[in-house]
Amino acid sequence: MTMTTQINVVRYASPIGELSLASIGCKLVHLDFEDNDDRLHIIQNRRFKDLEWQEGGQAPAAVIKWLDDYFAGTVRALPTDAINMVGTAFQKSVWDALITIPSGKSVSYARLADQLGNPKAVRAVARANALNPVSIIVPCHRVIGSNGTLTGYAGGLARKKWLLDHEAAMRAKAA
């Protein structure tokens, strides 16, 4: 990917709060709730040093289309070609595993660590999950505590519950 000197941030109105979509060129590098903009800047300043932040521009059309469909209740293939997820090899392995969790389902951090072949890496999996730069699209909200409780979502537990309920309703509708 050709690097530019700017990260463009656009806003997207969702049913559970405004989202910030940060892009470099034609690739989405971060998606989070607007009230987490400090988190966006901290995470992305570590990944993309010395880039200028600018409000405006455009988010990739495939990402906007996916979000529109998702919030309207339609399950679509992820717009992976329009996303650039920068992280360590371990983080990327966790994010890739998150994508395999079906919409409307959830798994525990321990199960995710097992799936990655490292059952003792529960905390590392939780940390990589927390650093997911593309919330909702890469469904970190589908990871729950071993006892079935909702835990650890940067967007807040009420939003996590809404997303899981929304996906369960989409899955039921599709069945």
C-alpha positions in Angstrom: 0.0 0.0 0.0 1.3 3.4 -0.9 1.6 5.6 2.2 0.2 9.1 2.1 0.9 11.7 4.8 -2.7 11.9 6.0 -5.2 9.9 7.9 -8.6 11.1 6.9 -11.4 10.7 9.5 -15.1 10.6 8.4 -18.1 10.1 10.6 -20.8 7.5 10.1 -24.2 7.6 11.9 -25.1 4.2 13.3 -28.1 3.2 15.4 -25.8 2.9 18.4 -23.7 6.0 18.0 -21.6 7.8 15.6 -18.6 5.9 14.2 -15.2 7.3 13.3 -13.7 5.8 10.1 -10.1 6.5 9.6 -8.5 5.9 6.1 -5.1 6.2 4.5 -5.6 6.6 0.8 -8.3 4.1 -0.2 -7.9 1.7 2.7 -9.7 1.8 6.1 -7.2 1.6 9.0 -9.5 2.2 11.9 -13.2 2.0 12.8 -14.5 2.8 16.3 -17.2 4.7 18.1 -16.7 8.5 18.0 -16.5 8.7 21.8 -13.4 6.5 21.5 -11.5 9.1 19.3 -8.7 9.3 21.9 -8.2 5.6 21.6 -8.2 5.9 17.8 -5.4 8.5 17.9 -3.3 6.6 20.5 -3.5 3.2 18.6 -3.0 4.7 15.1 -0.2 7.1 16.2 1.7 4.0 17.3 1.1 2.3 14.0 1.4 5.2 11.6 4.0 7.7 13.0 4.1 11.2 11.8 0.9 11.2 9.8 -1.4 14.3 9.8 -5.0 13.8 11.0 -7.6 15.4 8.9 -11.4 15.4 9.3 -13.2 14.7 6.0 -12.4 13.0 2.8 -14.0 9.7 2.1 -14.1 6.3 3.6 -13.9 3.4 1.2 -17.3 2.9 -0.5 -17.2 -0.9 0.1 -16.9 -0.2 3.9 -19.8 2.3 3.8 -22.0 -0.2 1.8 -21.1 -3.0 4.3 -22.0 -0.8 7.3 -25.3 0.3 5.6 -26.3 -3.3 4.9 -25.2 -4.5 8.3 -27.2 -2.0 10.3 -30.2 -2.6 7.9 -30.0 -6.3 9.0 -28.3 -7.9 6.0 -25.2 -10.1 6.3 -22.7 -9.5 3.6 -19.1 -10.7 2.9 -16.6 -8.5 4.7 -15.0 -5.7 2.7 -11.5 -7.1 3.4 -10.0 -5.6 0.2 -10.8 -2.1 1.5 -9.1 -2.6 4.9 -5.5 -2.4 6.0 -5.1 -3.9 9.4 -1.6 -3.1 10.8 -0.4 -5.1 13.7 2.0 -7.8 14.9 1.7 -11.3 13.4 0.0 -12.5 16.6 -2.5 -9.7 16.6 -3.3 -10.4 12.9 -3.8 -14.1 13.8 -6.3 -13.1 16.5 -8.1 -10.7 14.1 -8.2 -13.4 11.4 -9.7 -15.8 13.9 -12.4 -13.2 14.9 -13.5 -13.1 11.3 -14.3 -16.8 11.4 -16.8 -16.4 14.3 -20.2 -16.5 12.6 -22.6 -13.6 12.8 -25.0 -14.1 15.7 -22.6 -16.4 17.6 -20.0 -15.8 20.2 -16.9 -17.5 21.7 -14.9 -17.1 24.8 -11.4 -15.7 25.0 -10.2 -19.2 26.1 -11.9 -20.9 23.2 -10.2 -18.4 20.8 -6.8 -19.1 22.4 -7.5 -22.8 21.9 -8.4 -22.2 18.3 -5.1 -20.4 17.8 -3.3 -23.5 19.2 -2.1 -21.7 22.4 -4.6 -22.3 25.3 -2.3 -20.4 27.7 -2.5 -17.2 25.7 -5.9 -16.1 26.9 -4.6 -12.7 28.1 -2.6 -12.1 25.0 -5.7 -13.0 22.9 -7.8 -10.5 25.0 -5.2 -7.8 24.5 -5.0 -8.4 20.7 -8.8 -8.4 20.7 -8.8 -5.0 22.5 -6.4 -3.6 19.9 -8.6 -4.6 16.9 -8.4 -1.5 14.7 -11.6 -2.2 12.8 -14.4 -2.7 15.3 -17.7 -4.2 14.1 -16.3 -5.4 10.8 -13.7 -7.5 12.5 -16.2 -8.7 15.2 -14.3 -8.4 18.5 -17.7 -7.9 20.1 -18.4 -11.7 19.5 -15.8 -12.6 22.2 -17.3 -13.1 25.7 -16.1 -14.4 29.1 -15.8 -18.1 29.7 -18.9 -18.0 31.9 -20.9 -16.4 29.1 -20.9 -12.9 30.5 -20.3 -9.8 28.3 -16.9 -8.4 29.0 -14.3 -6.1 27.6 -15.7 -4.0 24.8 -14.2 -0.6 24.1 -17.5 0.6 22.7 -19.2 -0.3 26.0 -21.2 -3.4 27.1 -24.5 -1.9 26.1 -23.3 -1.6 22.5 -21.8 -5.1 22.6 -25.1 -6.4 23.7 -26.9 -4.5 21.0 -24.5 -5.8 18.3 -24.9 -9.4 19.5 -28.7 -9.1 19.7 -28.8 -7.5 16.2 -26.7 -10.3 14.7 -28.9 -13.0 16.5 -31.9 -11.3 14.9 -30.3 -11.3 11.5 -29.3 -14.9 11.8 -32.9 -15.9 12.9 -34.3 -13.9 9.9 -32.0 -15.7 7.5 -32.8 -19.1 8.8 
